[in-house]
């Protein structure tokens, strides 16, 4: 599966990436120092898995360790990232 980073909150280290242009977003907390940027392409077998995961950041050609918090629709993205 592919997801594109659409929103970042580096202060809280929380990020939102749209899954396969579906309108669903995976919200994750970064457990790594390698911050993804808006527009970065992420790959993972299952973005719907909650908990600690490793995503492949294709844009930066590196892996990042994350904690997946939730998958939600677009209308909840800002609330999840900035609450």
C-alpha positions in Angstrom: 0.0 0.0 0.0 1.0 3.6 -0.6 0.3 6.7 1.5 1.3 10.3 0.9 2.1 12.6 3.8 -0.5 15.5 3.7 -0.2 17.1 7.2 2.5 17.4 9.8 2.6 18.6 13.4 6.3 18.4 14.2 5.8 19.9 17.7 3.7 16.9 18.7 5.5 14.6 16.2 2.2 13.6 14.7 1.7 13.1 11.0 -1.2 12.3 8.6 -0.9 10.4 5.3 -3.6 9.7 2.8 -3.8 6.0 2.0 -4.0 5.1 -1.7 -5.8 8.4 -2.6 -8.9 6.9 -0.8 -9.8 9.8 1.4 -8.7 7.8 4.5 -5.8 8.9 6.5 -3.3 7.1 8.7 -2.4 9.2 11.7 0.9 8.3 13.3 3.4 9.5 15.9 7.0 9.5 14.8 9.3 7.4 17.0 12.3 8.2 14.8 14.5 11.2 14.2 13.9 11.1 10.4 10.9 13.4 9.9 8.7 12.9 6.9 7.8 15.9 4.9 4.6 16.9 3.1 4.4 15.0 -0.2 6.7 12.1 0.9 5.5 8.7 -0.3 5.3 6.0 2.3 5.0 2.3 1.7 3.7 -0.4 4.1 1.9 -3.7 3.8 -1.0 -2.6 6.0 -1.5 1.0 7.1 -4.6 -0.1 9.1 -2.4 -1.9 11.7 -2.4 0.0 15.0 0.7 0.2 17.1 4.4 0.3 16.5 5.3 -0.2 12.8 8.1 0.6 10.3 7.2 2.5 7.2 9.3 2.8 4.1 9.8 6.5 3.1 10.4 6.1 -0.6 10.9 9.8 -1.2 13.8 9.9 1.4 14.9 6.3 0.7 14.8 5.3 4.3 12.7 3.5 6.9 11.0 5.3 9.8 9.7 3.9 13.0 6.2 5.1 13.9 3.3 4.4 16.3 0.0 4.2 14.3 -2.7 5.8 16.3 -5.8 5.7 14.1 -7.1 5.6 10.6 -9.8 8.3 9.9 -11.6 10.3 7.3 -10.4 13.7 6.1 -12.8 15.6 8.4 -11.0 14.3 11.5 -7.4 14.7 10.4 -6.8 18.2 11.8 -8.5 17.2 15.1 -6.3 14.1 15.4 -3.1 16.0 14.6 -3.6 19.1 16.6 -5.7 18.1 19.6 
